[in-house]
Amino acid sequence: MKILGIIPARGGSKGIPDKNVKMVLKKPLIYYSVELAKSCSDIMDVVVSTDSVSIADICKSYDVNTILRPKELAEDTSNVVDTVLHTLNVVKAENNLEYDIVILLQPTAPLRERKDVIAILDKFENNAQLEAVVSVVKIEDAHPQRMYRLQNEYLNSFQNEGEILRRQDLEPLYIRNGAFYAVKVDVVKEKQSLMPKNKKAYVMDANWSVNIDKPLDLDILRVIMKKWNKRDEDINN
């Protein structure tokens, strides 16, 4: 299979301005996604899609291809699938390259490994019907059966059943963590979605799940990444 890794990195963000290049342990945030993609021999090519010249320059210093996308594809309301389609069109037009699977690596979910990529791509082997693999983590305290609507300050259960169940008795549910979206290219083009109907989950460890959306998330990541970098050492000890 021919795999294209796409790293979407727009310059603007209301929550954290220039968040994709904020420093995390002396490296720009985007570095960690670029490093992972380049370390994976399974990924044939890697492209950073950005609207920012400064981000493009940083990525070029890491020897990774960059594509400057139109501003209309880099707004807060822009859909990332349009960025994926734009990237596929550009690599086709400029280099006459086509791929079987695109794997989206968002810089805002940097804690992942090469073995994750291998496991995700393995799910496509001998499964012609599979359209996509999406990474998820198990929901713990933020379970729907512990959620409420407020009506005049009164608590109304979001789900009528299971309100008093212990955490370990709740139905296992999962939420996307933003680390991986792997989708067949023909499916992306036909359905214009990264979330087609026939998709499998790749379950990741919620303890390592950090998705950068607000300034506090960066502070949390800086703490957790120190432990992440020592995880093999801790296991061996």
C-alpha positions in Angstrom: 0.0 0.0 0.0 1.1 3.5 -0.8 0.7 5.7 2.3 0.7 9.5 2.4 1.1 11.2 5.7 -0.5 14.6 6.0 0.2 17.0 8.8 -2.2 19.9 8.9 -0.8 23.0 10.5 -2.6 26.3 10.0 -1.0 29.4 11.4 -4.0 31.0 13.1 -5.9 29.7 16.2 -8.2 31.6 18.5 -7.5 29.3 21.5 -3.7 29.4 21.2 -2.2 31.7 18.6 0.5 30.0 16.6 -0.1 26.8 18.7 1.5 24.5 16.1 4.9 26.1 16.7 4.6 26.6 20.5 7.7 25.2 22.2 7.4 21.9 24.0 10.6 20.7 25.6 12.7 22.9 23.4 11.0 21.8 20.1 8.0 23.3 18.2 4.9 21.3 18.7 4.7 20.3 15.1 8.2 18.7 15.3 6.8 15.7 17.1 4.4 14.8 14.3 7.0 15.4 11.6 9.5 13.3 13.5 7.1 10.4 13.9 6.0 10.5 10.2 9.6 10.5 9.0 10.5 7.6 11.2 7.8 5.4 9.7 9.1 3.4 6.7 5.5 2.4 6.1 4.6 6.0 5.2 5.8 6.6 1.7 5.6 10.4 1.7 5.0 13.1 4.2 3.5 16.5 3.5 2.8 19.4 5.8 -0.2 21.5 4.7 -0.1 25.1 6.1 -1.2 28.6 5.3 1.8 30.0 7.2 5.1 30.8 5.5 6.9 30.7 8.9 5.5 27.2 9.6 6.6 26.1 6.1 10.1 27.4 6.8 10.3 25.5 10.1 9.2 22.3 8.4 11.6 22.7 5.5 14.4 22.9 8.1 13.2 19.4 9.1 13.5 18.3 5.5 9.8 17.6 5.0 7.7 18.7 2.0 5.2 21.5 2.5 2.2 22.7 0.6 0.8 26.2 1.1 -2.9 26.0 1.2 -5.4 28.8 0.5 -6.5 31.0 3.3 -10.1 29.8 3.0 -8.9 26.3 4.0 -7.3 27.6 7.2 -10.2 29.4 8.9 -11.6 28.3 12.3 -14.6 27.0 10.5 -12.7 25.1 7.8 -13.1 21.4 7.5 -9.9 19.4 7.7 -11.2 17.0 5.0 -10.9 19.9 2.5 -7.3 20.3 3.4 -6.7 16.6 2.8 -8.5 16.8 -0.6 -6.4 19.9 -1.5 -3.2 18.1 -0.6 -4.1 15.1 -2.7 -4.9 17.3 -5.6 -1.6 19.2 -5.4 0.6 16.1 -5.1 -1.2 14.6 -8.0 -0.9 17.7 -10.2 2.7 18.5 -9.3 4.3 15.0 -9.0 1.7 12.7 -10.6 1.6 10.8 -7.3 -1.4 8.8 -6.1 -1.8 6.9 -2.9 -3.9 4.1 -1.4 -4.3 5.4 2.1 -3.9 8.8 3.7 -3.0 9.1 7.4 -3.7 12.4 9.1 -1.3 13.3 11.9 -2.6 16.4 13.7 0.2 18.2 15.6 -2.2 18.9 18.5 -2.1 15.2 19.5 1.6 14.4 19.6 1.9 11.4 21.9 2.1 8.5 19.6 4.6 5.9 18.3 5.7 4.2 15.2 4.1 0.9 16.5 0.8 2.7 16.5 1.1 3.4 12.8 2.1 -0.2 12.0 -0.9 -1.5 14.0 -3.3 0.9 12.3 -2.1 0.0 8.8 -2.2 -3.7 9.6 -6.0 -3.4 10.1 -6.3 -2.7 6.4 -4.5 -5.9 5.4 -6.9 -8.6 4.0 -9.9 -6.4 4.7 -11.1 -4.9 1.4 -14.3 -3.6 3.0 -12.6 -1.5 5.7 -12.7 2.2 4.8 -10.9 3.8 7.7 -9.2 3.4 11.1 -9.7 6.1 13.7 -7.8 6.4 17.1 -9.9 6.5 20.2 -9.5 6.3 24.0 -11.9 4.9 26.6 -14.2 7.3 28.4 -13.8 7.2 32.1 -15.3 10.0 34.3 -16.8 11.9 31.4 -19.2 9.1 30.6 -22.6 10.1 29.2 -24.4 8.3 32.1 -22.7 10.9 34.4 -23.8 13.9 32.3 -26.7 16.2 32.8 -28.8 18.9 31.3 -29.5 21.9 33.5 -33.1 23.2 33.6 -33.6 26.0 36.1 -30.6 24.7 37.9 -32.2 21.2 38.3 -30.1 18.2 37.1 -31.8 16.1 34.4 -29.9 13.0 33.4 -28.6 13.0 29.8 -29.2 9.2 29.8 -32.0 7.9 32.0 -30.3 4.7 32.9 -27.1 4.0 34.7 -26.9 7.3 36.7 -26.0 5.5 39.9 -23.8 2.8 38.5 -20.2 2.5 39.6 -17.6 3.6 37.1 -16.5 0.0 36.6 -20.1 -1.0 35.8 -20.7 1.5 33.1 -20.9 0.4 29.5 -17.5 0.8 27.8 -17.6 3.8 25.5 -14.9 5.5 23.5 -14.1 9.0 22.1 -11.8 10.1 19.3 -8.5 11.4 20.6 -7.3 13.2 17.4 -4.1 11.2 17.1 -4.8 9.2 13.9 -7.2 9.2 11.0 -6.3 6.6 8.4 -8.6 6.5 5.4 -8.5 5.0 2.0 -8.0 7.7 -0.6 -10.8 6.6 -2.9 -13.1 6.8 0.1 -12.0 10.3 1.0 -12.5 11.5 -2.5 -15.9 9.8 -3.0 -17.4 10.6 0.4 -15.4 13.7 1.2 -15.1 12.6 4.8 -12.5 11.2 7.2 -15.3 9.4 9.1 -16.9 6.9 6.6 -19.4 4.3 7.8 -17.1 1.3 7.6 -14.4 2.2 10.1 -12.5 0.4 12.9 -11.2 1.8 16.1 -7.6 1.9 17.2 -7.7 2.1 21.0 -5.0 4.1 22.6 -4.0 4.6 26.3 -6.1 7.5 27.7 -3.3 8.2 30.2 -1.2 9.5 27.3 -4.0 11.3 25.5 -3.5 15.1 25.3 -5.2 17.2 22.6 -4.0 20.8 22.5 -6.9 23.2 22.4 -6.3 25.7 25.2 -3.2 27.1 26.9 -3.5 24.8 29.9 -3.3 21.8 27.6 0.2 22.9 26.6 1.3 23.1 30.2 -0.2 19.6 30.8 1.6 18.3 27.7 5.0 19.6 28.9 4.6 17.7 32.1 3.3 14.5 30.6 5.9 14.5 27.7 8.7 14.3 30.2 7.1 11.1 31.6 6.4 9.9 28.0 10.1 10.2 27.1 11.0 8.1 30.1 8.3 5.5 29.7 10.5 2.7 28.4 13.0 3.4 31.1 10.3 3.2 33.7 8.9 -0.1 32.3 12.4 -1.7 32.4 12.8 -0.6 36.0 
